[in-house]
Amino acid sequence: MFVLVQMLSYVVSSMTEGGVFNFQSGAIISVGVFILIVIATAVLPNDPVEKH
């Protein structure tokens, strides 16, 4: 996931005019995305749904 966020950061920075790739900002964003995914998996139930 870290590499995917870094690649996304690189592509977005290269598509913006005058954009410069910054590894540190990509790393910070990837940590934030990781924390959000961990929280989402902890909050969402993993129980099977009963048929109604």
N, CA and C of each residue as an Amber inpcrd file, in Angstrom:
protein
   156
   0.8210000  -1.1780000   0.0000000   0.0000000   0.0000000   0.0000000
   0.8720000   1.2500000   0.0000000   1.9870000   1.1850000   0.6920000
   2.8960000   2.3290000   0.7390000   3.3590000   2.6940000  -0.6660000
   3.7080000   1.6750000  -1.4430000   4.2010000   1.9160000  -2.8000000
   3.0910000   2.4740000  -3.6870000   1.8700000   1.9930000  -3.5080000
   0.7570000   2.4990000  -4.3120000   0.4940000   3.9780000  -4.0450000
   0.5510000   4.3900000  -2.7890000   0.3340000   5.7980000  -2.4630000
   1.4850000   6.6400000  -2.9870000   2.7060000   6.1200000  -2.9400000
   3.8480000   6.8490000  -3.4870000   3.7050000   7.0190000  -5.0020000
   3.2630000   5.9660000  -5.6860000   3.0670000   6.0700000  -7.1380000
   1.9640000   7.0690000  -7.4640000   0.8800000   7.0500000  -6.7000000
  -0.1960000   8.0100000  -6.9070000   0.2980000   9.4340000  -6.6810000
   1.0880000   9.6310000  -5.6540000   1.6520000  10.9500000  -5.3700000
   2.5660000  11.4090000  -6.5060000   3.3530000  10.5000000  -7.0460000
   4.2500000  10.8350000  -8.1540000   3.4700000  11.2160000  -9.4060000
   2.4420000  10.4410000  -9.7290000   1.6510000  10.7140000 -10.9310000
   0.9210000  12.0400000 -10.8060000   0.3190000  12.2870000  -9.6530000
  -0.4130000  13.5400000  -9.4630000   0.5350000  14.7280000  -9.5130000
   1.7060000  14.6120000  -8.9060000   2.6490000  15.7320000  -8.9280000
   3.2060000  15.9680000 -10.3230000   3.3530000  14.9220000 -11.1230000
   3.8690000  15.1200000 -12.4740000   2.8010000  15.6650000 -13.4160000
   1.5290000  15.4480000 -13.0960000   0.4620000  15.9560000 -13.9560000
   0.1370000  17.4190000 -13.6690000   0.4250000  17.8920000 -12.4690000
   0.1580000  19.2950000 -12.1550000   1.2930000  20.1490000 -12.6980000
   0.9440000  21.3200000 -13.1780000   1.9540000  22.1840000 -13.7700000
   2.8660000  22.7490000 -12.6850000   4.1450000  22.5580000 -12.8440000
   5.1150000  23.0340000 -11.8690000   5.1850000  22.1780000 -10.6240000
   4.5470000  21.0350000 -10.6480000   4.5410000  20.1510000  -9.4860000
   5.8670000  19.4320000  -9.3220000   6.2690000  19.2560000  -8.0900000
   7.5140000  18.5630000  -7.7690000   7.1710000  17.3870000  -6.8630000
   7.7330000  16.2200000  -7.1770000   7.4810000  15.0340000  -6.3630000
   8.1730000  15.1890000  -5.0170000   7.4080000  14.9780000  -3.9410000
   7.9470000  15.0790000  -2.5890000   7.6860000  13.7520000  -1.8820000
   8.7590000  13.0150000  -1.5970000   8.6300000  11.7000000  -0.9740000
   8.0130000  11.7980000   0.4130000   8.3690000  12.8320000   1.1530000
   7.8960000  12.9610000   2.5300000   6.3790000  13.1390000   2.5900000
   5.8240000  13.9430000   1.7180000   4.3680000  14.1300000   1.7490000
   3.6460000  12.8450000   1.3560000   4.1960000  12.0980000   0.4150000
   3.6070000  10.8080000   0.0550000   3.6580000   9.8160000   1.1990000
   4.7600000   9.8410000   1.9590000   4.8910000   8.9390000   3.1050000
   3.8840000   9.2940000   4.1950000   3.6870000  10.5760000   4.4280000
   2.7180000  11.0090000   5.4420000   1.3010000  10.6130000   5.0290000
   0.9820000  10.7980000   3.7570000  -0.3440000  10.4250000   3.2660000
  -0.5510000   8.9190000   3.3770000   0.4860000   8.1310000   3.0680000
   0.3370000   6.6730000   3.1380000   0.1280000   6.2000000   4.5720000
   0.7460000   6.8530000   5.5380000   0.5120000   6.4980000   6.9440000
  -0.9310000   6.8310000   7.3250000  -1.4200000   7.9800000   6.8640000
  -2.8070000   8.3510000   7.1360000  -3.8000000   7.3850000   6.5200000
  -3.5380000   6.9540000   5.2880000  -4.4150000   5.9820000   4.6270000
  -4.3920000   4.6540000   5.3700000  -3.2200000   4.2370000   5.8230000
  -3.1060000   2.9910000   6.5780000  -3.9190000   3.0550000   7.8650000
  -3.8350000   4.1710000   8.5740000  -4.5920000   4.3290000   9.8210000
  -6.0940000   4.2980000   9.5410000  -6.5320000   4.9650000   8.4650000
  -7.9550000   4.9430000   8.1200000  -8.4360000   3.5410000   7.7760000
  -7.6210000   2.7640000   7.0760000  -8.0130000   1.3970000   6.7330000
  -8.0950000   0.5280000   7.9800000  -7.1560000   0.6860000   8.9070000
  -7.1840000  -0.0970000  10.1460000  -8.4230000   0.2470000  10.9660000
  -8.7520000   1.5310000  11.0520000  -9.9400000   1.9470000  11.7990000
 -11.2050000   1.4200000  11.1270000 -11.2640000   1.4850000   9.8000000
 -12.4520000   1.0130000   9.0810000 -12.6590000  -0.4800000   9.2700000
 -11.5850000  -1.2590000   9.2480000 -11.7420000  -2.7020000   9.4480000
 -12.1120000  -3.0360000  10.8830000 -11.7360000  -2.1940000  11.8350000
 -12.0980000  -2.4460000  13.2270000 -13.5590000  -2.0770000  13.4950000
 -14.0640000  -1.0710000  12.8050000 -15.4220000  -0.5880000  13.0500000
 -16.4600000  -1.4280000  12.3070000 -16.1750000  -1.8090000  11.0780000
 -17.1540000  -2.5550000  10.2840000 -17.2870000  -3.9810000  10.8030000
 -18.5140000  -4.4740000  10.9080000 -18.7080000  -5.8400000  11.4050000
 -18.2710000  -6.8680000  10.3620000 -17.7980000  -8.0020000  10.8550000
 -17.3410000  -9.0730000   9.9810000 -18.2300000 -10.3080000  10.1160000
 -19.3960000 -10.1430000  10.7240000 -20.3160000 -11.2570000  10.9370000
 -21.0820000 -11.5600000   9.6550000 -21.4170000 -12.8190000   9.4340000
 -22.2240000 -13.1450000   8.2530000 -23.6390000 -12.5910000   8.3930000
 -24.2060000 -12.2010000   7.2940000 -25.5510000 -11.6260000   7.2930000
 -26.5660000 -12.7570000   7.2310000 -27.5720000 -12.6870000   8.1140000
 -28.6240000 -13.6990000   8.1180000 -29.5660000 -13.4580000   6.9470000
 -30.0750000 -14.5390000   6.3930000 -31.0430000 -14.4020000   5.3070000
 -32.4050000 -14.0870000   5.9080000 -33.0910000 -13.1350000   5.3330000
 -34.3910000 -12.7130000   5.8470000 -35.4940000 -13.4500000   5.1580000
